[in-house]
Amino acid sequence: MNHNCFSQLEDRIRYFVEGSIVQDMPQQLHLQKLVLQLAKSMEEHSFHSQDGQMFVPNIYGVRLNPQDHDTLLDEQPDISTTLSVKLLELARVVGVSFTSPPEVSLQVDDALWPLQVEVNAWHVADHMGSTQSMRLHQIQQAEQCPVPDAVLVLNGQHIHIEQPVTNLGRHRDNHIIIDDPTVSRHHAQLRLRFGQYVLFDVSSKSGTSVNGCPIQEATLCSGDVVGLGNTNLIYIANDLVDG
């Protein structure tokens, strides 16, 4: 990314930090640092395709001190989605592209001081090859895949999954609340990706598993048993869903 391009990016960041994004995030964090770190990671890990188009990473991990992490999620449970939208807006301004919609996840790092922010960024795959020439209309077509009719079965209760992003945990602000002391306040997240639900562990203390195997990320299939702490949920999709 050339200097003029990144200067535009910094100007746009400043606009967001001074505007709506400040209202969406708790004041305990250095807001400009967080968003600027995301943008710098976007710039540092960009690459040019053979036809000269610039692509930037689509996966971002924001590492925070545990207290900052919990405070941020308590005050803004959908902050990951908010930041992903901001990255899309920034990318449009400076004329760069994603190979798929960007995703931002928050992670706990005990080694970080309060208010310290570090960001890791990477592409979905290192062997982009022909994927480098992927165009926006191809991404849009992929996003138009049928949405599975899916439920999570918890203690005999069928909970329909209706949002593109579904938060699971012990805290009352989650979409699916699990009353289990071994489950973290914000434990896991389901995201709709190209017609399938993908389960992510969001730095939970007791871990997340699928069919007994610990995972950080896993695409779910109907019949999978999802483990959060000492609680098991069964994922059922499409024609196997009753009524």
N, C-alpha and C positions, 0 to 999 in steps of 0.2 A: 504494500500500500504506500503510495507516495506521500510526501510531506503535506502537500496541499489537501489531499484526501483526508489524512488524519486530522489536520487542523479543522476541517469541516466537522469531523466526528466530535472533536473536543468541544466545538461551539455548540453542537446539538446536545451533547451531554449536559453542558452547563444550563441550557434551556430547560431540559427535563428536571435537573436537580433543583433548579430555582422554581419550577412549576409544579405540575401535578404529581410527579413521583415523590416529592417531599411529603405530600399529604398522605401518601400510601404507605409510608415506612416509618418506623419508630425513630425518635430523635436521638436515641442512645448511640446509634451507629454513625460513623462518618459517611454520610450518604454519597457525597461526591466520590469518595475513595472507592466505595463498592461499585458504583456504576462505571467509573473510569477504569477500574481494574478489569471489568468485563470487556470494555471496549479495547483496552490494550491487549488483552489476550486474543481478542478477535483479530486485531491487526498483526500481532506477532506470529500467529499460526495460519496466516492466509497463504494461498498459493494461486498461481495462474494456470488455467487450462491451456491446451494447445492453441485454442482460438483467441487467447488473450483475456478471457473472462476471469475475474477474480472471485475465488470462493473462500469463505471463512468458516471456522469450525461451527458445528451445529450442536455440540455437547459441551456444557460448561458446569464445572463443579466449584461452588463457592464455599471455601473453608472458613469457619468462624470459631471463635471462642465459645465454649458450651453455653455460657450465660447469654451471649449475644444471639446465638442460634435459637435458644428457647424463647427469648424475648421477641425476636423477629417473627417467629411462627405464631406465638401467642397473639400478637397484635395484627398480623397480616398472614393468615393461613395460606392464602393463594399467592404469596409473594413470588414463587417460582414462575407461575403463569404470567404475572405482571412483568417480571424482568425479561421473560422470553418475548413478550410483546414489544418491550422497549428495544430489544436487540433487533427485532424485525424492522422497527421504525428507523433505527439508526442505520441499518444496512441499506434501506431504501434511499436515505439521504445521501450517502457517500457512494452509492452505485456498486455495491458488492452483493454476492449471492450466497445462499445456503443450498447444500444438496438436499436437505430436508429441513423442515421447520426446526428452529433452535429450541433446545431444552436446557433449563437451568435447574440444578439441584443444590440444596444446602447441605453441608456436611460439617460434622463436629470435629474439631482438632484441638485436643487438650494442650498442645504445645503453643498455641497462639495466645497472645495477650488480649485482654478486653479491647474492643474497637479495632483490632487488627483483622485485615481481610486479605485472603490469598485466593487466587483463581487458577484453576487448571482448565485448559480447553483442548479439545481434540475433535477430529473428524470421526464419523461413524465407522469408517474403514480406512486403513492406510493404503490399501491397494486400489485407489480410485480408478485408475485406468480409464475405461470408457465412461465411467460414472462422472468424470470431471466435466463431460460435455452435457450432463443432464440439464434439461431446461425446465423452466418454471411450470410449463403446461404438463410435463410429465409428473411433477410433484403433485400438482392439483388433481390429476387423474388418479394417482395413488391414494390421495386423501378422500376420494369419492367412493372408496370401497364400502360395501354394505356394513353397517354397524351391527355387531352381533347382539342378539337378544340374550342378555346374560344376567345371572344372579349369583350372589354369594350366599351360601347356606350357613347360617350361624345359629347353633343351638336349635335346629329345626325350623328356624325362620328364614324365609326366602327374601333376600334384600335385592331388589332390582338395581342394576348399575345404569344410571341415566346420564351422568355427566362425563365429558371427555377426560376430566381429571377428577379422581375420587380419592379423598384422603381417609386413611384408616388409623385409628389410635384411641387412646384412653380419654383424651381431652374432649370436652363437649363441643368444640368447634369443628370436629371432624364430620365428614359425611356419614361415615360408619363408625359408631362409637362402640368400643369393646371394653367392657367393664372387667378388667383383669389386671391386677397389680404388676404382672410380669410384662405387660404391654406398655410401650413408651407412650408418652402423651401424643406425640406425632410419630407414628411407627413406620407406616408404609404408604405407598401411593400407587393407584392404578391409573395408567394413561392409555388412551385410545391412540393406537399408532397403526396407520395403514390397515384398518379393518380388524385389528386384533388388540386385545387388552394386554398390556405389559405391566408387570408388577415390579416395583422398585422398593428396596429398603431405604429409608431416609435416616440413616445413622442411628437406628434403634439400639438400645442397650442389650436386649436379649436376642436380637437377630430375627431374620425372616427366612422361611424355608418353603420349598415346593416339593411335595411328595417326600419329605424328610431330608432333602438336600439343602443346605444353606445357600442362599442366593443374595446377590446385590441387585440383579436384574434378571427377569425371566418372562418370556412370552407364555401366557397361560393357554392351556387346552382344556376342553370340557372334561370334568372329572378330576382335575388336579386338586390336591389337598394343600391349602395354604396354611402355613404355621406362623403365628405371631405370638411370641412368648409361649405360654402354655395353652393358647387357644388355637383350635383348628377351624378353618372355614373350607367349604367345598365350592369350587368354581364350576358352574354349569352354564353352557352356552347353547344358543340356537334351538334346534328342534327338540333338545332334551329338556328344555325349560317347560314346566307344567303351566298350562293355561295362559 
